[in-house]
Amino acid sequence: MGLGLSICCSFVEAHGGRITVTSKVGKGTTFNILLPHLIAQA
């Protein structure tokens, strides 16, 4: 594993998000990055 996923994980966690991974044999792997939606106050 290179540094890319490690850097992404640090960035996502620092912003209150998470990364999920789904893998299917013969189909591939999917990484989902979930970040919270913040509503700006007026």
C-alpha positions in Angstrom: 0.0 0.0 0.0 1.3 3.4 -0.9 0.9 6.7 1.0 -2.2 7.8 -0.9 -4.8 5.8 1.2 -3.1 6.7 4.4 -3.1 10.4 3.6 -6.7 10.3 2.5 -7.7 8.5 5.7 -5.9 11.2 7.8 -7.7 14.0 5.9 -11.1 12.4 6.1 -10.9 11.6 9.8 -9.6 15.1 10.6 -12.8 16.4 9.0 -15.2 14.1 10.9 -15.7 11.7 8.0 -15.0 8.0 7.3 -13.9 5.7 4.6 -15.7 2.4 3.8 -14.4 -0.3 1.6 -16.3 -3.0 -0.4 -14.5 -5.7 -2.3 -15.9 -8.4 -4.6 -13.8 -11.2 -6.0 -13.5 -10.8 -9.7 -15.3 -7.5 -9.7 -13.0 -5.1 -7.9 -12.8 -2.9 -4.8 -14.8 0.3 -4.1 -13.7 3.0 -1.6 -16.4 5.4 -0.4 -15.5 8.7 1.3 -18.2 10.0 3.6 -17.9 13.6 4.9 -20.4 15.4 7.1 -22.5 18.1 5.5 -22.1 21.4 7.4 -24.8 24.1 7.2 -23.4 27.6 7.4 -25.0 30.0 9.9 -26.2 33.3 8.6 
